[in-house]
Amino acid sequence: MTESIVAFANGCFDILHCGHLRIFQYARSISNHVIVGVNSDWSVKQLKGNGRPIVGQSERKEIIESIRYVDEVFMFDELTPLRLIEEIKPDIIIKGEDWKDKQVIGSHIAEVKFVPIFKIGQYSTTKIIEKIRGEK
């Protein structure tokens, strides 16, 4: 029997874009079970500020659950997914390459792999929202 490899990715996923999909695709390509942690509405507001999230937590969770690369989705109500990572104990944590120079939560628990999904800043929910609002 093939060894089970669990990959974990997390984020706000306020407005889903191709960068998010590429993270899920990559996770599936190197594992046989993909778990996604989604920040709660409270958590997103704390991290991103007033006016966020644009899309509510139950809708964001449902959208991600419908993606074929994803096996399970969990909501977390903290500022970081550490508690969830400690519970799941994934083999791999997946992050976009924009995280290469940042502290990745859970890196002491699982191997971290970076997805070369974009030029830095090419895919950004914040930039999409700014564009919609006519901001800089």
N, C-alpha and C positions, 0 to 999 in steps of 0.2 A: 504494500500500500504506500502511496505517496505521502511524504511528510507534509503536515499542514503548516502553512506559513501565513501568519496573520499580519496584515498591514493596516495601519491606522493613519487617518488624516483628520484634521480638524479645521474649523474656521467659522466665520459668521455666515458666509454664503448668502449675504443680503440680497444681492442681485447676481444670479449665477452667470458666469461667463466662460469662455473657452479655456482660460487658465485653470479654472476649477475642474472642468471636464478632463483636461490633460493630466491633472493630479490623480483623478480617479482611474483613468486609463492606465497610467503608469503603475499605480498601486496594484491593479489587477494583473498586469503583465509580470510582476515579480512575486505575486502571492496567489493563494487560492481562497483567501477570505479577506474581504475589505470591509473595515469598520470605519464609519465617519462620525466624528463628534461635532455637534452643531451648538454654537453659543445660544443661550436663551435670549429672549428679548432684553431682559434686565442686563445681562452680560454685555450684549452688543451696545446698549446705551452707555454703559460705563466705559467701554473701550473707545467708542466712536463718537459719543456726544449726543446731545439732544437732536431730535429729528431722525434718529436711527433706532432701530432698523426701519427700512422702508417696507419690507415684507415680514409679516409676523412669523413667529417661531414654528407654529404648526404647519403653515404653508411651506416654509423653507425645508422643514423635515420631510414633508410629503414629496416635495419635488426631488430631493436627493434620494429618497427611498425608491423613486421610479427609475433611477439611472441604472442601467444594466450592469455596470461595473461594481456597484455597491451592494453588499450583502446585508449589512445592518447599520442603523443610524441611531445614535443616542444623543439626547439633549443634555447639555450641562449648564448649570446655573452659577458657575464660579467664573472668575476672571481668566483662569487658565484651565486646561484640560487635565491637569496633573492627577486629580482623584480618579478620573475616568481611565487614564492610562494605567494607573496603579491597579485598578480593578481588572482591566482587560488583559494587561501584560502582553501587548503585541510584540511580534518579532521585529517589526520595522515601523518606523514613523516616517511618513512621507511629507515633505515640505517643498514648496516652490524654491527655485534657486535664489530668489530674493531673500531667503532666510540664511544663506551661507555664512554671513558674518554676524549672525544674531544667536543669542542663547535659545536653544530649542528645548522647550519643556519636555521632560521625559527622556532626554538623551542618556540619562544614567540607567534607564530601564530597557531601552531598545535601540537598535542600530538606526541611525538617521540616514535617509537617502534623499537627495535633492533632485527635483525634476527640472530639467532645462526646458521650461515651458515658454519662456518669453524673454524679450529684452526687458530689463528692469523697468517697471511701470507701464508696460504695454497693456496689460490686463489689470484693471483696478476698479473695484466696485465704487470706491470713493470718487474716482475720476469720471465714471459713468454718471453718478449722481450729480456731480458738479456740472457736467455738460448738460444734463437735463434741466438743471436749475439755472443755466446760463451763467454760472460762476466761472472764475478763472480756470 
